[in-house]
């Protein structure tokens, strides 16, 4: 406003036109304030961006700025001569004894000199701040320093040209077009400084501008609504009662506005908060919406994208991603928006174990999340951790199903190969030999008997192969004798003449166990006994069975044991894999000279077949 008034007054002055009252008085006031406000520029340079001088010694610049402001205000309205006729602002305040000639002389000498010194100190303060600044403060200062440098250069040149007598470049007798040309760089450089300050405030969130924007939007919209409501009520009631005035109508309109003011303000505040920050002030609504989306019939591949989409929408974030832990590394499984250079990493946990992380970009680079944002994000992270764990379990279940299908098909292919390549040709050969024997029964009984004798031996061998094939599927002893007796039978086969004794301890009766549990326990016991008899050089081996909610199988020997870093062989790996397939565990403890202890824990399903 001051710059506009000064520009208009200058235009009148150079055009030689005297404005009428009250325009002349208003222009003189604007011109005085405009001239004085120019002296605030060094003060702004000294205090930007934190409102404090760099150190106490810089207070001299503040005082020089104030002195320049006073001199400029005292001398400003006399600088334009008698062409702007009207009551001088400072004559009104200080009295008519302050002569115009004295003020004009003061403007040409003291005011520009003090202003230039203050400007020099302001520039020096900015340079000091710029050298000390780091990070975001440096970014805030760069634009402001550039604009201030341009402005100081223009002010210095024009002050010298205006103040030094005899140059005749700028003054009261300067031609109008030339004066306008001199005024263009002044106006542009003057406008650059507030623009640079505004850019620093808005771009880098200086002075908590978000709060100012929030309050401006809320109360601006509220003012418009209140005024509109008042006008509508008064107008409607005036038309209704055929009157344009009345205390009753005004009081009634005021009462309606007062009653509706607070609910309207709350609604406006919620709407503005949602516009600027999303739904951070409505955590239960966000959690409810996420729960509803996850509770819908979503395929597993859509769960993680739904989470990041909900988080980004709820907080109006430019970037949100969800990473899943895989082999100790974080792999981004779902993302929305443009990746940020330094996103906030929010860990996702389930029952104390890390399952992933939320990667969130700030609304504005360098702007930290508020306390309200973090509270909502913590709640969302808790819910997201459960969902990520469920997705991981679903994926693992799918992989397990695929492994089961592959294992089943591999087993079928092995059986087909064994039957086709082993048993099939043998049976075909037996059929041919049997057919030949039938033909020889009458013609050569002795040859037929010899052929049948060889066929009997072949059948015996084939039956042995068939038993081995069946045994590979499931040990027959389990069906004939049960688990404990089958393990005892296996133990008796491993007792040696060298003195290995095997003792089996088990409850008198075992509950009905699933076939898979029986086979796994038998195979683990058999593999452990094989290791004892071959490698342990033990005298005693003890096998114990116990049943609760799991089947506990322990095999302990007093042999030579194994060194701790011993390489895991195929047998030990096979035992662990058999236990893991059923969701159980198999631990092997051994040390040199202390024997070996194997403990397998196999879960028993509640519904056993």
C-alpha positions as CSV (number, residue, x, y, z in Angstrom):
1,X,0.0,0.0,0.0
2,X,2.8,2.4,0.9
3,X,4.6,1.6,-2.3
4,X,1.5,2.2,-4.4
5,X,0.9,5.5,-2.7
6,X,4.5,6.6,-3.2
7,X,4.3,5.6,-6.8
8,X,1.1,7.5,-7.5
9,X,2.5,10.6,-5.7
10,X,5.7,10.4,-7.7
11,X,3.7,10.2,-10.9
12,X,1.8,13.3,-10.0
13,X,5.0,15.1,-9.1
14,X,6.8,14.3,-12.3
15,X,3.7,14.9,-14.4
16,X,3.3,18.4,-12.8
17,X,-0.3,17.7,-11.8
18,X,-1.8,18.8,-8.4
19,X,-4.4,16.3,-7.1
20,X,-7.4,17.5,-5.3
21,X,-8.3,16.9,-1.7
22,X,-8.6,14.4,0.0
23,X,-6.3,12.6,-2.5
24,X,-3.4,15.0,-1.9
25,X,-3.5,14.4,1.9
26,X,-3.8,10.7,1.5
27,X,-0.9,10.6,-1.0
28,X,1.3,12.7,1.3
29,X,0.6,10.3,4.2
30,X,1.4,7.4,1.9
31,X,4.5,9.1,0.6
32,X,5.8,9.7,4.1
33,X,5.1,6.1,5.2
34,X,6.6,4.8,2.0
35,X,9.8,6.8,2.4
36,X,10.1,5.7,6.1
37,X,9.3,2.1,5.3
38,X,12.3,1.9,3.0
39,X,14.5,2.3,6.1
40,X,13.0,-0.9,7.5
41,X,14.9,-2.9,4.8
42,X,18.2,-3.0,6.7
43,X,16.3,-3.9,9.9
44,X,14.7,-6.8,8.0
45,X,18.1,-7.9,6.8
46,X,19.5,-7.8,10.3
47,X,16.7,-9.9,11.8
48,X,15.8,-12.4,9.0
49,X,15.1,-15.4,9.4
50,X,14.8,-15.9,13.1
51,X,14.0,-12.4,14.4
52,X,17.3,-12.0,16.2
53,X,20.6,-10.3,15.3
54,X,23.5,-12.6,14.7
55,X,25.2,-11.3,17.9
56,X,24.8,-8.4,20.4
57,X,27.4,-6.2,18.5
58,X,25.0,-6.0,15.5
59,X,22.5,-3.9,17.6
60,X,24.3,-0.8,16.2
61,X,22.7,-1.7,12.8
62,X,19.3,-1.8,14.4
63,X,19.8,1.7,15.9
64,X,21.1,3.1,12.6
65,X,18.0,1.7,10.9
66,X,15.8,3.5,13.4
67,X,17.7,6.8,13.0
68,X,17.4,6.5,9.2
69,X,13.7,5.8,9.5
70,X,13.2,9.0,11.7
71,X,15.2,11.2,9.4
72,X,13.5,9.9,6.3
73,X,10.1,10.4,7.8
74,X,10.9,14.0,8.9
75,X,12.2,14.9,5.5
76,X,10.0,12.9,3.1
77,X,7.1,15.1,2.4
78,X,9.3,18.2,1.7
79,X,11.3,16.4,-0.9
80,X,8.6,16.7,-3.6
81,X,8.3,20.5,-3.4
82,X,5.2,22.5,-3.6
83,X,3.5,20.5,-6.4
84,X,1.7,18.3,-3.8
85,X,-0.1,20.9,-1.8
86,X,-1.8,19.8,1.4
87,X,-1.4,19.5,5.1
88,X,2.0,17.8,5.7
89,X,1.8,14.8,8.0
90,X,4.7,15.6,10.2
91,X,3.7,19.3,10.4
92,X,0.5,18.1,11.9
93,X,2.4,16.1,14.5
94,X,5.5,18.2,15.1
95,X,4.2,21.7,14.3
96,X,4.8,24.1,11.4
97,X,8.2,25.2,12.7
98,X,9.9,22.3,10.9
99,X,10.6,24.0,7.6
100,X,10.5,22.3,4.3
101,X,13.9,23.6,3.2
102,X,15.5,22.1,6.3
103,X,13.8,18.8,5.8
104,X,14.8,18.7,2.1
105,X,18.5,19.4,3.0
106,X,18.3,16.7,5.6
107,X,17.0,14.2,3.0
108,X,19.9,15.0,0.6
109,X,22.6,14.6,3.3
110,X,22.0,12.7,6.5
111,X,19.2,10.3,5.6
112,X,20.9,8.6,2.6
113,X,24.2,8.3,4.4
114,X,22.7,6.7,7.5
115,X,20.6,4.4,5.4
116,X,23.6,3.3,3.3
117,X,25.6,2.5,6.5
118,X,22.6,0.5,7.9
119,X,22.2,-1.3,4.6
120,X,25.9,-2.2,4.6
121,X,25.5,-3.7,8.1
122,X,22.4,-5.5,7.0
123,X,24.2,-7.1,4.0
124,X,27.2,-8.0,6.3
125,X,24.8,-9.7,8.7
126,X,23.3,-11.7,5.9
127,X,26.7,-12.7,4.7
128,X,27.7,-13.9,8.2
129,X,24.4,-15.8,8.5
130,X,25.0,-17.4,5.1
131,X,28.4,-18.6,6.0
132,X,27.2,-20.1,9.3
133,X,24.0,-21.6,7.9
134,X,23.5,-25.3,7.3
135,X,20.7,-27.4,5.9
136,X,17.3,-25.9,5.7
137,X,18.4,-22.5,7.1
138,X,20.9,-22.2,4.2
139,X,18.1,-22.8,1.7
140,X,15.9,-20.2,3.4
141,X,18.7,-17.6,3.2
142,X,19.9,-18.1,-0.4
143,X,16.9,-16.5,-2.1
144,X,16.6,-13.7,0.4
145,X,20.3,-12.8,0.2
146,X,20.1,-12.7,-3.6
147,X,17.1,-10.3,-3.5
148,X,18.7,-8.2,-0.8
149,X,21.9,-7.9,-2.9
150,X,20.0,-6.7,-5.9
151,X,18.0,-4.2,-3.8
152,X,21.1,-2.8,-2.1
153,X,22.9,-2.3,-5.4
154,X,19.9,-0.4,-6.8
155,X,19.5,1.7,-3.7
156,X,23.2,2.5,-3.6
157,X,23.4,3.7,-7.2
158,X,20.2,5.8,-7.0
159,X,21.1,7.3,-3.6
160,X,24.5,8.4,-5.0
161,X,23.0,9.8,-8.2
162,X,20.3,11.6,-6.2
163,X,22.4,12.9,-3.3
164,X,25.6,14.1,-5.1
165,X,25.1,17.6,-6.4
166,X,26.1,18.4,-9.9
167,X,25.5,15.0,-11.5
168,X,22.1,16.0,-12.7
169,X,21.0,12.4,-13.3
170,X,18.2,12.1,-10.8
171,X,16.5,15.1,-9.2
172,X,13.5,17.4,-9.3
173,X,14.4,18.6,-12.8
174,X,14.8,15.1,-14.3
175,X,12.7,14.6,-17.4
176,X,9.5,12.5,-16.8
177,X,10.4,9.6,-19.1
178,X,13.9,9.3,-17.7
179,X,12.6,9.4,-14.2
180,X,10.2,6.6,-15.0
181,X,13.1,4.5,-16.3
182,X,15.0,5.1,-13.1
183,X,12.0,4.1,-11.1
184,X,11.6,0.7,-12.8
185,X,14.6,-1.0,-11.3
186,X,13.8,0.5,-7.9
187,X,10.3,-0.9,-7.9
188,X,11.3,-4.3,-9.2
189,X,14.2,-4.7,-6.7
190,X,11.9,-3.5,-3.9
191,X,9.3,-6.1,-4.8
192,X,11.9,-8.8,-5.0
193,X,12.7,-8.7,-1.3
194,X,9.2,-9.5,0.1
195,X,8.8,-12.1,-2.7
196,X,12.0,-13.8,-1.6
197,X,11.0,-13.7,2.1
198,X,7.6,-15.1,1.1
199,X,9.2,-17.9,-0.9
200,X,11.4,-18.8,2.1
201,X,8.4,-18.8,4.5
202,X,6.1,-20.9,2.2
203,X,8.7,-23.2,0.6
204,X,10.6,-24.1,3.8
205,X,7.9,-23.7,6.4
206,X,9.4,-20.8,8.2
207,X,7.5,-19.3,11.2
208,X,5.1,-22.3,11.3
209,X,3.2,-20.9,8.3
210,X,1.0,-24.0,8.2
211,X,-0.7,-22.8,11.4
212,X,-1.2,-19.3,9.9
213,X,-2.7,-20.8,6.8
214,X,-4.9,-23.0,8.8
215,X,-6.3,-20.2,11.0
216,X,-6.6,-17.9,8.0
217,X,-8.7,-20.4,6.1
218,X,-10.8,-21.3,9.1
219,X,-11.7,-17.8,10.2
220,X,-11.8,-16.3,6.7
221,X,-14.4,-18.9,5.7
222,X,-16.1,-18.5,9.1
223,X,-16.4,-14.7,8.6
224,X,-17.9,-15.1,5.2
225,X,-20.4,-17.6,6.5
226,X,-21.3,-15.4,9.5
227,X,-21.8,-12.3,7.4
228,X,-23.8,-14.1,4.8
229,X,-25.9,-15.7,7.5
230,X,-26.6,-12.4,9.2
231,X,-27.5,-10.7,5.9
232,X,-29.8,-13.5,4.9
233,X,-31.6,-13.6,8.2
234,X,-32.0,-9.9,8.4
235,X,-33.1,-9.7,4.7
236,X,-35.5,-12.6,5.0
237,X,-37.1,-11.3,8.2
238,X,-37.2,-7.8,6.7
239,X,-39.1,-9.1,3.7
240,X,-41.3,-11.2,5.9
241,X,-42.4,-8.3,8.1
242,X,-42.2,-5.6,5.4
243,X,-39.5,-3.6,7.2
244,X,-35.9,-2.8,6.6
245,X,-34.8,-2.0,10.2
246,X,-35.6,-3.0,13.6
247,X,-33.9,-3.8,16.9
248,X,-35.8,-7.0,17.2
249,X,-34.7,-8.3,13.8
250,X,-31.1,-7.5,14.5
251,X,-31.1,-9.1,17.9
252,X,-32.8,-12.2,16.4
253,X,-30.2,-12.4,13.6
254,X,-27.4,-12.0,16.1
255,X,-28.8,-14.7,18.4
256,X,-29.1,-17.2,15.4
257,X,-25.5,-16.4,14.4
258,X,-24.3,-16.8,18.0
259,X,-26.0,-20.2,18.4
260,X,-24.6,-21.5,15.1
261,X,-21.1,-19.9,15.5
262,X,-19.4,-22.7,17.5
263,X,-20.8,-25.7,15.6
264,X,-19.9,-23.9,12.3
265,X,-16.4,-23.1,13.5
266,X,-15.8,-26.8,14.5
267,X,-17.0,-28.0,11.1
268,X,-14.8,-25.4,9.3
269,X,-11.8,-26.4,11.5
270,X,-12.3,-30.1,10.6
271,X,-12.7,-29.3,6.9
272,X,-9.6,-27.2,6.8
273,X,-7.6,-29.8,8.8
274,X,-8.7,-32.5,6.5
275,X,-7.7,-30.3,3.5
276,X,-4.2,-29.6,4.8
277,X,-3.4,-32.7,6.9
278,X,-5.8,-35.4,5.9
279,X,-7.6,-37.3,8.7
280,X,-4.8,-37.1,11.3
281,X,-7.3,-35.7,13.8
282,X,-9.8,-38.5,13.2
283,X,-7.7,-41.6,14.1
284,X,-10.7,-43.9,14.8
285,X,-12.2,-43.1,11.4
286,X,-8.9,-44.0,9.7
287,X,-8.5,-47.2,11.6
288,X,-12.1,-48.1,11.0
289,X,-11.7,-47.5,7.3
290,X,-8.6,-49.6,7.1
291,X,-10.2,-52.4,9.1
292,X,-13.2,-52.4,6.8
293,X,-11.0,-52.5,3.7
294,X,-8.9,-55.3,5.1
295,X,-12.0,-57.1,6.3
296,X,-13.5,-57.1,2.8
297,X,-12.9,-60.1,0.4
298,X,-9.5,-58.9,-0.7
299,X,-7.1,-61.3,-2.5
300,X,-3.7,-61.6,-0.6
301,X,-1.9,-59.6,-3.3
302,X,-4.2,-56.6,-2.7
303,X,-3.8,-56.3,1.1
304,X,-0.4,-54.4,1.1
305,X,-1.4,-51.9,-1.7
306,X,-4.6,-51.3,0.3
307,X,-2.6,-50.4,3.4
308,X,-0.3,-47.9,1.7
309,X,-3.2,-46.4,-0.2
310,X,-5.1,-45.9,3.0
311,X,-2.1,-44.3,4.8
312,X,-1.4,-42.0,1.9
313,X,-5.0,-40.9,1.6
314,X,-5.5,-40.5,5.4
315,X,-2.5,-38.1,5.9
316,X,-2.3,-36.6,2.4
317,X,1.2,-37.9,1.9
318,X,3.0,-37.7,-1.4
319,X,4.7,-41.1,-0.9
320,X,3.9,-44.2,1.1
321,X,5.5,-47.6,0.7
322,X,5.5,-50.9,2.6
323,X,8.6,-53.0,2.8
324,X,8.6,-56.7,3.9
325,X,11.5,-58.4,5.6
326,X,13.0,-61.1,3.4
327,X,16.3,-62.8,4.2
328,X,17.3,-59.9,6.5
329,X,16.7,-57.3,3.8
330,X,13.8,-54.9,3.3
331,X,12.0,-55.4,0.0
332,X,9.3,-52.9,-1.1
333,X,6.1,-54.9,-1.7
334,X,3.7,-52.0,-2.3
335,X,4.1,-48.3,-3.0
336,X,2.1,-45.2,-4.0
337,X,3.3,-41.8,-5.1
338,X,6.7,-40.5,-6.0
339,X,9.6,-41.8,-3.8
340,X,11.0,-39.3,-1.3
341,X,14.8,-38.9,-0.8
342,X,14.7,-39.4,3.0
343,X,11.4,-41.1,3.9
344,X,10.4,-41.7,7.5
345,X,10.9,-45.4,8.3
346,X,8.3,-46.8,10.7
347,X,9.0,-50.4,11.8
348,X,6.2,-53.0,11.7
349,X,6.2,-55.7,14.3
350,X,4.1,-58.7,15.2
351,X,4.5,-60.3,18.7
352,X,7.9,-58.5,19.1
353,X,9.3,-59.7,15.8
354,X,10.0,-57.3,12.9
355,X,7.9,-58.1,9.8
356,X,8.6,-55.0,7.7
357,X,8.4,-51.2,7.7
358,X,6.3,-48.3,6.5
359,X,8.2,-45.8,4.4
360,X,6.5,-42.4,4.4
361,X,7.4,-39.2,2.6
362,X,6.9,-35.8,4.2
363,X,4.2,-33.5,2.9
364,X,6.9,-30.9,2.3
365,X,10.6,-31.9,2.2
366,X,12.3,-31.3,5.5
367,X,9.0,-31.0,7.4
368,X,8.8,-33.4,10.3
369,X,5.7,-35.3,11.2
370,X,3.7,-33.7,14.1
371,X,2.8,-35.5,17.3
372,X,-0.7,-36.1,16.0
373,X,0.7,-37.6,12.8
374,X,2.9,-39.9,14.8
375,X,0.2,-41.1,17.1
376,X,-2.0,-42.0,14.1
377,X,0.9,-43.6,12.3
378,X,1.8,-45.7,15.3
379,X,-1.8,-47.0,15.5
380,X,-1.8,-47.7,11.7
381,X,1.6,-49.5,12.0
382,X,0.3,-51.8,14.7
383,X,-2.7,-52.8,12.5
384,X,-0.5,-53.0,9.4
385,X,2.0,-55.3,11.2
386,X,-0.8,-57.8,11.9
387,X,-1.9,-57.6,8.2
388,X,1.7,-58.1,6.9
389,X,2.2,-61.1,9.1
390,X,-1.1,-62.6,7.9
391,X,0.0,-62.0,4.3
392,X,3.4,-63.6,5.0
393,X,1.6,-66.6,6.5
394,X,-0.7,-66.9,3.5
395,X,2.3,-66.8,1.2
396,X,4.1,-69.4,3.2
397,X,1.0,-71.6,3.2
398,X,0.8,-71.3,-0.5
399,X,4.4,-72.2,-0.9
400,X,3.9,-75.2,1.4
401,X,1.0,-76.4,-0.6
402,X,3.1,-76.1,-3.8
403,X,5.9,-78.1,-2.1
404,X,3.4,-80.8,-1.0
405,X,2.0,-81.1,-4.5
406,X,5.5,-81.3,-6.0
407,X,6.6,-83.9,-3.4
408,X,3.5,-85.9,-4.0
409,X,4.0,-85.9,-7.7
410,X,7.7,-86.7,-7.3
411,X,6.7,-89.7,-5.1
412,X,4.2,-90.9,-7.6
413,X,6.7,-90.6,-10.4
414,X,9.2,-92.6,-8.3
415,X,6.7,-95.3,-7.6
416,X,5.7,-95.5,-11.2
417,X,9.3,-95.8,-12.3
418,X,10.0,-98.5,-9.7
419,X,6.9,-100.4,-10.6
420,X,7.4,-100.0,-14.4
421,X,11.1,-100.4,-14.6
422,X,11.5,-102.9,-11.7
423,X,8.4,-105.0,-11.0
424,X,6.9,-104.8,-14.4
425,X,9.6,-106.5,-16.4
426,X,10.1,-109.1,-13.7
427,X,6.4,-110.0,-13.7
428,X,6.5,-110.2,-17.6
429,X,9.5,-112.5,-17.4
430,X,7.8,-114.6,-14.8
431,X,4.7,-114.9,-17.0
432,X,6.8,-116.0,-20.0
433,X,8.6,-118.6,-17.9
434,X,5.4,-119.8,-16.3
435,X,3.9,-120.2,-19.8
436,X,6.9,-122.2,-20.9
437,X,6.7,-124.5,-17.9
438,X,3.0,-125.2,-18.6
439,X,4.0,-126.3,-22.1
440,X,6.7,-128.6,-20.8
441,X,4.6,-130.3,-18.1
442,X,3.5,-133.2,-20.4
443,X,6.5,-133.3,-22.7
444,X,9.4,-132.9,-20.3
445,X,8.3,-132.9,-16.6
446,X,11.9,-132.7,-15.4
447,X,12.6,-129.5,-17.5
448,X,9.3,-128.0,-16.3
449,X,10.2,-128.7,-12.6
450,X,13.6,-127.1,-13.1
451,X,12.0,-124.1,-14.7
452,X,9.4,-123.8,-11.9
453,X,12.2,-124.0,-9.3
454,X,14.0,-121.0,-10.9
455,X,10.7,-119.2,-11.1
456,X,10.1,-119.7,-7.4
457,X,13.5,-118.1,-6.6
458,X,12.6,-115.2,-8.8
459,X,9.2,-114.8,-7.1
460,X,11.1,-114.7,-3.7
461,X,13.4,-112.0,-4.9
462,X,10.5,-110.0,-6.4
463,X,8.6,-110.3,-3.1
464,X,11.7,-108.8,-1.3
465,X,11.8,-105.9,-3.7
466,X,8.1,-105.4,-3.2
467,X,8.6,-105.4,0.5
468,X,11.4,-102.8,0.2
469,X,9.1,-100.7,-1.9
470,X,6.3,-100.9,0.6
471,X,8.7,-100.2,3.5
472,X,9.8,-97.0,1.8
473,X,6.2,-95.8,1.8
474,X,5.5,-96.8,5.4
475,X,7.3,-99.3,7.7
476,X,5.1,-102.3,8.0
477,X,6.2,-102.8,11.6
478,X,4.2,-99.7,12.5
479,X,0.9,-101.2,11.3
480,X,1.8,-104.7,12.7
481,X,3.2,-103.8,16.1
482,X,2.8,-100.1,16.8
483,X,5.4,-97.3,17.2
484,X,7.0,-98.5,20.5
485,X,7.4,-102.1,19.3
486,X,8.7,-101.0,15.9
487,X,11.4,-98.9,17.6
488,X,12.3,-101.8,19.9
489,X,12.6,-104.1,16.9
490,X,14.8,-101.5,15.2
491,X,16.9,-101.2,18.4
492,X,17.5,-104.9,18.6
493,X,18.8,-104.9,15.1
494,X,21.5,-102.3,16.0
495,X,22.7,-104.1,19.2
496,X,26.2,-105.4,18.4
497,X,28.5,-108.0,19.7
498,X,30.9,-105.2,20.6
499,X,28.6,-104.4,23.5
500,X,26.2,-101.7,22.3
501,X,23.0,-102.0,24.4
502,X,19.9,-100.1,23.5
503,X,17.1,-99.4,26.1
504,X,13.7,-98.1,25.0
505,X,11.5,-96.4,27.6
506,X,7.9,-95.5,26.7
507,X,4.4,-95.3,28.3
508,X,2.5,-98.6,28.4
509,X,0.0,-97.3,25.9
510,X,0.3,-94.4,23.5
511,X,-2.7,-92.5,22.3
512,X,-3.7,-92.8,18.7
513,X,-1.1,-90.9,16.7
514,X,-1.4,-89.5,13.2
515,X,0.3,-91.7,10.6
516,X,2.7,-88.8,9.7
517,X,3.8,-88.4,13.3
518,X,4.4,-92.1,13.7
519,X,6.5,-92.3,10.5
520,X,8.5,-89.2,11.4
521,X,9.3,-90.5,14.9
522,X,10.2,-93.9,13.6
523,X,12.5,-92.5,10.9
524,X,14.2,-90.1,13.3
525,X,14.8,-92.9,15.8
526,X,16.1,-95.3,13.1
527,X,18.5,-92.6,11.7
528,X,19.8,-91.8,15.2
529,X,20.4,-95.5,15.9
530,X,22.3,-95.8,12.7
531,X,24.5,-92.9,13.6
532,X,25.1,-94.4,17.1
533,X,26.0,-97.9,15.8
534,X,28.3,-96.5,13.0
535,X,30.0,-93.5,14.4
536,X,29.5,-93.1,18.2
537,X,31.5,-96.1,19.5
538,X,29.0,-96.1,22.4
539,X,28.2,-98.8,24.9
540,X,24.8,-97.6,25.8
541,X,22.0,-95.9,24.0
542,X,18.7,-94.9,25.6
543,X,15.5,-94.0,23.7
544,X,12.6,-92.5,25.5
545,X,9.1,-91.6,24.3
546,X,6.7,-89.2,26.1
547,X,3.4,-87.8,25.0
548,X,1.6,-84.6,26.1
549,X,0.4,-82.1,23.5
550,X,3.5,-83.1,21.6
551,X,5.4,-86.4,21.1
552,X,8.8,-86.1,22.6
553,X,11.4,-88.5,21.3
554,X,14.9,-88.5,22.9
555,X,18.0,-90.6,21.9
556,X,21.0,-90.4,24.1
557,X,24.3,-92.3,23.9
558,X,27.6,-92.4,25.8
559,X,29.8,-92.4,22.8
560,X,32.7,-90.2,21.6
561,X,30.4,-87.4,20.5
562,X,31.0,-84.8,17.9
563,X,33.0,-81.5,17.9
564,X,30.8,-78.4,18.0
565,X,31.6,-77.0,14.6
566,X,31.1,-80.5,13.0
567,X,29.6,-80.3,9.5
568,X,25.9,-81.4,9.4
569,X,25.6,-84.6,7.5
570,X,22.7,-85.9,5.4
571,X,21.3,-87.9,8.3
572,X,21.1,-85.0,10.8
573,X,19.6,-82.8,8.1
574,X,17.0,-85.5,7.3
575,X,15.9,-85.7,11.0
576,X,15.5,-81.9,11.2
577,X,13.5,-81.8,8.0
578,X,11.2,-84.5,9.0
579,X,10.4,-82.7,12.3
580,X,10.0,-79.3,10.5
581,X,7.6,-80.7,8.0
582,X,5.2,-81.4,10.9
583,X,5.8,-78.0,12.5
584,X,8.1,-79.6,15.1
585,X,11.8,-79.3,16.0
586,X,14.8,-81.6,16.2
587,X,17.8,-80.5,18.2
588,X,21.1,-82.3,18.4
589,X,23.6,-81.6,21.2
590,X,27.0,-83.2,21.2
591,X,30.5,-82.6,22.4
592,X,33.7,-84.6,22.2
593,X,33.8,-87.3,24.9
594,X,30.3,-86.5,26.3
595,X,28.1,-88.4,23.8
596,X,25.2,-87.1,21.7
597,X,21.7,-86.2,22.7
598,X,18.9,-85.9,20.1
599,X,15.5,-84.4,21.1
600,X,12.6,-84.3,18.6
601,X,9.3,-82.6,19.5
602,X,6.5,-83.5,17.1
603,X,3.1,-81.7,17.5
604,X,0.0,-83.9,17.7
605,X,-3.0,-82.3,16.0
606,X,-6.2,-82.1,18.1
607,X,-8.1,-84.2,15.6
608,X,-6.0,-87.2,14.9
609,X,-7.1,-89.6,12.2
